[in-house]
Amino acid sequence: MIRISALAASVKPSATLAAGAKARQLRASGVQVFDFSLGEPDFDTPAHIRAAADRAVAAGQTHYTPVTGTPEVKAAICRWYKGYHGYEVAPENVIVSNGAKHSLHNVLAATVGPGDEVVIPTPYWVSYSDLVSMTGAAPVLVHTTPESGFKLTPAQLRAAVTPKTRVLMLNSPCNPTGTVYTRAELEALADTLVDHSDAALLSDEIYEQLTYGDAKPTCVATLRPGLRDRTVTVSGASKSYAMTGWRMGWAVAPAALVKAMDAIQSQETSCPSSVSQAALVAALDGPQDCVAAMRAEFAARRELTCGLLRAIPGLKLPVPDGAFYAFFDVSAYFGKAFAGKPVGDSLGFCSALLEQAHVNLIPGSAFGTEGFVRMSFACSPDTICGGLAKLADWLATGR
């Protein structure tokens, strides 16, 4: 037998991708599944973006590109940050990768290793802790609560920082909670980090164009003069432009760090997809009404989802201000049995729900917070209504 490495044995498969695979298996057997597991817009990639890819293929743009991305795509990213955030970025500060997850991996691989610590507020996106552990560094999980809006406080950050701290990972708008930090809250965290360590701030801003109501996104690197030298901004096209399968993410960072990530990426993947880069230029430089239309639809689905969930007895739902997830408390149903199967935690809850009612949610334990489940509302209103009706009916059978 081929021996499996300690690294491979220690890494847990993505909970969201695993849940999506289970739903597909049930569908293949003829079962109707209401699948709320994947954070993937149900819209097709806008036509003008697809057309740009067609033109790139026709023009023969199907070869290797520079490791960090073509000059055209890096220039488009610089223009986008200037126009959207008023953030002046130079091409040498940009590296394009195969999705934002790849960008996060590259940042961590270039900044931390054995003996280092990375502070991560919980709930957190399922991949954060494993991406950190894969480098040999230790994730330091700091638990936030619904009462704080699932926001890390300066006091919590001060308590978590040690001489080993190398990175603070923040995600606003947040997956899974939909939490959006205000600019003042982010300034307080940045000031605390600067005052108590020389750690970097890794800001995952992938959902920055998906905020609702009065909530506004903040580019962390713009908070204070000089903070950009301590900040790495990660984003991508998957969520705002419905480009999940195109695998286009990027990092904006100090030039020395981009150079280090360049070396790592050159050995991993050589370069990002040439055709996808051409599509990304069209997404960032082209008309943005498609983003506004998708954001408006997500906002309507948020209202629908929140209204239906709040009508179900026993569920507690903090209102998500961004992204497209509802992260709600189901612990009132722990200790009950469904079809004779006792449920004692979020994993057991989601497993029984999928098996018995064919509704697919992600357990909060995968995000570092027990008692909750995550639902993606990046799906049709009919799916939301049908799935939540099934959830309500199933919960009523608990004894």
N, C-alpha and C positions, 0 to 999 in steps of 0.2 A: 504493500500500500504506500501511496505517496503521503508523507507526513505533512499535516496542516500546521502552519506557523502559529506561534503564540498570538501574533497580531491578528490574524484572520479569525482565530478561535475567540478572541476577546471582543470582536466587533459584532454588535447586534444588527440584524437587518433592519432597514427603515420600516418603522411601524406603519406609516401611511401607505407605502408601496406594498407591504405585505397584506394590508387590509384590502387594498384595491385588487390584488391578485385573488384573494378569497372570493370577492364579489364576482369577479370574472368567471371563476370556476363554477359558482352557483348558476350564473346566467347561461353558461355553456350547457348545463344540465336541464335548462328550460325553466328555471325559477326566475320570477320577477324580483329584482333586488333594487331597493332604494339606496343608492350608494352615495353617501356624503363624506367619503373618506379622503379623496384626493383634492389637493389645492390647485386645481386646474380649471381655468375659465372654460366654459362650454361653447364659447364663440370660436368661429374660424378666424384664423389670422386675416386681418384686413386685406382687401384686394390689392391696394397699391403696394403693399409690402411683398405679397406673393409675386406681383408683376416684376418687381425689382429683382427677385431671385431668378425668375425666368430669363430676364435680360442678361443677368450675370452668366447663366449657363450658356445662353446663345453666344455670348461674347468670349466664351472659353475661360471664364474666371473660375476654373475648377482645379487649380494647382495649389501647392503650398503657399502660404503667405508668411510674412514676418511673424515670429513667435508671439509677439505682444499684440498683433492685429495690424491690419492695413493702415497706411496713413489716412485713408479716407474715413474709416470707421472711427479711428481715434479722434480725428478732427470733429466728426459729428458728435461724439460724446462730449468733447470740450464745448462745443456750441450749445449743446443741450443744457449742461450745467450752468453756463453763463445765462441762458435765457430763462431757465426754470428756477434756479436758486441764486442767481447773481454771483456765482462762484467761478472765479477765474482759474481754469485748469490748463496746464500745458500738456502736450502729447506725451512727454517723457514721464508724466505722472499717471499714465493710463496703461492698464494691461487688460486685454480682452481674453476671456476664457470660455470653456465649454459649459456655460451655465453659472449662475451665482454660487451654487454649491461648490463647483470646482474653484471658483475665486476664493471662497472661504477656506477651502483646503490649502490653496497656495499661500494665502496670508499666514495661516497658522504654521504651515511647514517652514515658512521663511522667518518666523519670529519666535517660536517656542520649541522646547524639547524637554528631555528628562530633567526633573528637578524644578521646572517652572510651573507656575499656577496661572490659570485663566479663570476669571470671575464671570459667572453666568447667572443672571437672575432667572428664577423660575416663575411661571411656566416658560419653557423655551422650545424652540423648534427642535424636533426629534433628533436631528443630525449633529447639533452643536457639540454635545458631550463626547460623542464617539469621534468626531473630527479632531477634537482636542486630544483625546486619549491615543489616537493613532500616531500622534507626534511623540508620545512618551510623557507629555505634560499632564498635569492633574487638573480636571475641571473642579472649580469650587462653586457649588450651587448655593445661591442665596434665595431663600423662599420668600416670595411676595404673597399678598393676600387680596381677596376681593375688596376688603375694606380700604386698601390703599389704591384701588384701581389696578391691581397687579403691577404696581410701579416700584422699582428699586428706589430707596431713599438714600440721601447722603449719609445718614447714620449707619445704615446697613452696609454701604460701600466702605466706609471707614473701618468698620469692624471686620470686613472680609479681606481687606488689603494687608499683605504681608511683604517682607523683603523678597519673597519669591514671585510676587505678582508681576506678570509681564503684559497681560492683556485684559481689558474689560470688554466683553461682548454685549452690545445693545442691539435691540431690534424694535424699531418704531416706524410705522405701525407694526404691531407684533403678531406673529403667528405662534400660538394659537388664540390669543385672547382678544385681538383687535384693539389692544391698548395703544393709544397715541400719546406720547409724552409732549407736554408743552415746551416751548423754547426755554422758559424760565426753569423748568424742571431739569432739562438737559444741561443748561448752564450750571446749575447747582451740582450736578453729578460730575461734569467736566472739571469744575473748580476743585471739587473734593479729590478727584483722582490726581490732578496736577499737584495739589498740596501735600499729598500723602505717598506718592510713588512716582517713578519715572515710567510707569506702564503705558502701553499704547491703548488707544480706544478704537475698537473695531465696530463700526456702525453698519449693520445690515439694514439697508433702506429699500429693499426690493419692492415693498408695497407703497412707496412714497406717493404715487399718483392715485391711490385708492383710499381717500379719507372722506368722511361724511359729516354733515352738519357744520358745527363751528370748528371741528378739529382740523389742524393744519400740519403738514409735514415739515420737518426741520432737517436741513443738511447739517449734521453735527460739526463737520469741519469748518463751518462758517460761524460758529458760536463766539469764538474769541480770537483776537489776533495771535498768530503763532500756534494755535491749536492744530492747524492743518499739518504741522510737522510731527504731531503725535497721533494723528487720526488716519485710519484707513476706511474709506467708504466703499461698500460693496452694493451693487445693484444689478439689474438685468432687465431683459425684455419679456420674460415669461408671463408675468402677471398683468402688466398694464397693456401689453400689445397682443395678448393671447398667442404667445410664441413659445410655449413650453417645449415643443419638440424640436425647435430650431437650436436650442442650447446656446444661448447668448447671454453671458454675464460679464461683469467687469469689476475691476477694483481701481480706485483712485487713491494714490499713496505717494509718499516721498519718493523721489527718483531712485535713491539707493535701494529702497525696498522693492520697487518695481523691477530693478535690475536683478535682485535676488530671486524674485518670482519668475522672471524671464528664464533664468537658468533652470529652475525646477520644472517649469512648464515645457521647456525645450526637450527635457528627458522623458516627460510623461506623455505628451500628446503632440509634440512638434508645433502645432498651431491650432487655432480655432478653425471651424469650417469656413472655407472661402465664400461659399454661396450664402451661408447664414450671415456673414459679415455684410455682404451687399444688401441683404434684406434689412439688417439692423440700421444701416445708413438711411434707408427709406423710412423706417419707423421713426427715427429720431428727427430727421429733417423734414419729413412729410407732414400732411395735414393731421392735426391732433383731435379732430372732431370724433374720430373712432374711439379714442380714449375717453372722451367726455361721455359718449353714448354708453359705453360699457360701464363706466363709473355710475351713471344714473340708473342703469338697470340693476347693478349690484346694490345701490342704495335702496331701491324699491324692494329687492329681495331681502335685504336686511330688515326692513320694516315688517314684511310678511313673516319672516322667520321669527323675529322677536315676539310678534303678536301671537302667533300660534304656540310657541313654547311657553309663554307666560300664562296661557290659558290651561296648561296642563298642571294639575295639582302636584306640589312637592318639588317642582323644578325651580332653581334659582339661576337667573341669567343676568350677568353684568352686560350692559349695552356695549357692543363693539363699535369703536369710533373709526376703525380702519380695517383694511384687508377684507376678507370675505369668509370669516369664521364666526360661529357662535360657540363659546366655551362655557358650558353650563354645569351646575352642580346637580348631580343625581344621587347624592349620598343618602337622601331620604328613603331610597328604595333598597339600600343595602340591608341585608338581614332577611329580606323577603325571598320567597321561592316563586319561580316562574316555570310552569309546567313541571313542577316537582323539582326544579333545579335551583338550589340556593345561590344567591348572588351576594358576594361579600366585598367586592372591590370593583374598580372601573373596568378591569380586563374581563372579569367574570360577567359584568353587566353587558359589555359590548359583544362578547362571545355568545351569550344567551339570546341577545336581541337579534343578532344576525342569523343564528341558527333557527330561532322560532318565528320571528316576525319578518326576517329578511330585510332588515334596516341596518345599514352599515355605518357605524360611528367609530371614532378613534378613542381609546381609553386615555384619561388624563395622566395616568402613570407614565405613558410614553413621553409626555412633556414635562415630567418631573413634578406633577401635582396630582395627588390621588383625590378621588371623590368627584372629579369632573370628567366630562367627555367633550370631544371637539366634533363639530358638524361644519362642513363646508357648504355655504349656500351659493357656490359658483355653479349652479345648476338651474334648470327651468322651474318656474313657479308651480307647474303641475307636479313636478317631482317633489318639491318642497311640501306642498299640500298633501300629496299622497303619502309621502314618507312619514310626516309628522302625525298624520291621522293614524297610521299603523303603530307608531311609537306610543301614542296616547292610548290606543286600544290595548296594546301589549302591557303597558304599565298598569292598567286597570285590573289585569289578571293576577298581579302580585299578591301573594298571601303570606 
